[in-house]
Amino acid sequence: MTSNATTVEEYLKGLPEERKVAIGQLRTAILKNLPKGFEEGIGYGMIGYYVPHSLYNEGYHGDPSLPLPYINIASQKNFIAIYSSVVYAKKEISDWFHKAYHERTGKKPDMGKGCIRFRNPAQIPTDLIGELASKMTVKEWIDVYEIIFRKKKI
């Protein structure tokens, strides 16, 4: 499910009431922990945090019209999702996240490669998602992206 919102405020306004609090808490946790240089906006029909073109003008997958995504929040049909490129791209962070999630919740995360799904908004470990957002600086994320996704040596 994607939104036609063009601003974060518009996206939040269009959410069902039962999702507004959880998405707002996630947004607050991410903004509180997000390293300097990342920007917030709408990308791919969801709230996104990305490397702006002023810091990486090549764009996502070589498309200069798309900023390099880092983490996204989405209200999907049956769950709230966090899309984290870092969990997908960096094994050390993926291992850390799985362990920390289990320690905090007693469960395994419901996730794909880079999508973390939360079917019950009341059970989202927002502090852990904030911590996940803090795991890489803009420069570190660009370097990882270049090595893994673009297959470039830096």
N, C-alpha and C positions, 0 to 999 in steps of 0.2 A: 504494500500500500504506500503510495507516494502522495505528497501534498503538492498543491499548486501554489503554495505560499511563496512569496518572494523575500520575506524577512522572517527573522526568528520570532518576533512578536506576533506576526500573522500566523505562523505555524502553531505557536502555543495557544493562540486564541481559538484556532480551529479544532483543538483536541477535545475529546469527550471529557467530561468532568472528572471521571475516575482515573484518567491518565495525567491530568494537568499537574497534580502534586508530585507524582513520581518523576515525570520528565523535568519538572522544575528543580527538583532536588538533584537529579543527575546533572543538569546543566550547571547548577551552583557548584557541585563537587568538581566538575571538570574545569570550570573557569577558575576556581580557587587554586587548582594544582597545575594547570596547563603552563608549560614553560613559555617564557617570553618569546615573541615572534610569531607564534601561531595566531590565526584569526578565526573568528566565529562567523558563520553565515549559513545560507541555505545551499545545499549541494545534493544532487540526486533526489530531490524531494524530501529531504530530512535536514535536521540541524547538523551542521558539520563544523569541524575544527580542522584547519588545513594550513599548509604553507602558502602564503600569498605569493603572487607572481613577482612582487618586488624582491623576494628572496630566492625564488626558483622559477625563472621565466620559461623553462622548457615545458612545464605543465605535466599533467598526469598522462602517462603513456605517450609522451611526445606531443600532446595536444595543448598548445599554449593557451587555449581558451578555458582549460580545466585546471584549477589549482590542485596541488598535490594533497590528497586527503590524508588525515592522520587518525581521526576518530569521529564517528557519527552516532547520533541518537535518533531512533525512529519509533513511531507508534505504528506497529503493524496490526493486522486484523486480530490475531489471537495472542499477541505478546508485545512487550517493549523490547527493542533490540539495540544493542551496542555493536557497532561495526568497528573493529579495531584492526587497522592494518598492521600495527606493531605486533599484536598477538600472533597474527598470521606469518609475519616476516621474520620474527626473531625467536628462535627456539628457547633461549634463556628466559625471555619474558613470558612465553607461553607456559613453560614449566613453572615459573614463579606464580603466574596467575592461577593455574590449576591447584597448586599447593595452597596458596593463600585463600582461594575461594573455599576449598574443602575445610581449612582450619576455621574459617569464619562462619560457614553455614552447615558444616557436617555433610555436605552433598558434593557431587560432581557437578560442574557447570553444564547447562544445556547449551551446547554450542556446536557450530560448524567450524571451519578453518578460522574465520575471522569474525563470525557473528555469534554474539552471546545473547541468548534469549531468556526473557523473564516473563513467565506467564502470570505470576502473582506480583503486582507492583509493590506490595507491602514487604516482599522478601528480597528486594534489590539491595545488595550491599553497596550503597552509594559511596561510602568511604573508600572501598576497594576500587571502584571505577575511577574515583578521583586519583588514587594512587597510580593506577594504570596510566592515566593521562600524563602523569609526571615522569614517566620512565625514560623519555628521550627528549633531548633538545631538538630544535629545528635542524641544526647542522647534523646531528647524529641521525635523524630520520632521513634527511636527504642522502647521506652517505649509505645508509642501509638500503634505501630505495634504489639508488644507483647501482649498487653491487648486486642485489637480489633480483630486482624487477627489470632493470635495464641491462644487466649483465655487463656493466662497465667497471673497469678498474679505476680506482681513485688514487 
